[in-house]
Amino acid sequence: MVQFNIITLFPEFFASPLRTSLLANAVTNETIDVNLIDLRHYGIGKHRQVDDAPFGGGAGMVLMVGPIADALADLPRSHRILLTPAGDRLTQDHLTRWSEMDSITLICGRYEGVDHRVAEHLVDEEVSMGDVVLMGGEVAALAIVEGVARLIPGSLGNPESPVSESFSDGLLEEPQYTRPARYDDWEVPAVLLSGDHRAVDAWRQSQRTERTKQRRPDLWEKISGPEDAEA
């Protein structure tokens, strides 16, 4: 089981997703446990202040280091991740590594950002959802919980699912089809109806390769090297 601690100003954001579908099953089956920590509980003064204006001026407010440090001090030591646009871009490799850990703490940024002393002194790594700016780190935290959960045995109905999907071997997944075999003039590739499992496997691999080359040359370059990526 992986224990998730999520430090957030909006714990209610997670209520519905944690009660839905496979994520709810993961909680019920105790493959994951999610502990929601309301940062406002550690706020300063009667108004539970957690943010302040940035030194040097500028727009927006910044989450203060004190409340976050106090929240972390109340938790057992775990792998700490700050969710921020300045972090490393989230990949499947991150999720795979984290799925082997016992405890992970996710710190959700908000407003204009987080006092940099949190990144400098209180966390183990910084992670971003990608080259986008969101209202806060809650969406990223939920994506991480779901992405890690599905890699833990017992979370998915089919244990083979994580093995053959996109990014499991660095490639995108092949196109998928289901019934009917013909819809209007749109037909399923004949090889998938042939019953020849070897031919189907070869088709799937070729599709994965070609899709990755065309749609994600950055991934293909990691697998094959710069020369093949340019071909």
BELTATA-V660779 format. One line per field, one symbol per residue. ss: DSSP state (a for helix, b for strand, c for the rest). Layout:
ss: ???
This chain:
ss: cbbbbbbbccaaaaccaaacaaaaaaaacccbbbbbbbaaaacbccccbcbbbcccccccbbbcaaaaaaaaacccccbbbbbbbbbbbccaaaaaaaccccbbbbbbcbccbbcaaaaaacccbbbbcccccccbcaaaaaaaaaaaacccccccccccaaaccccccccccccccccccbbccbbccaaaacccaaaaaaaaaaaaaaaaaaacaaaaaaaacaaaaac
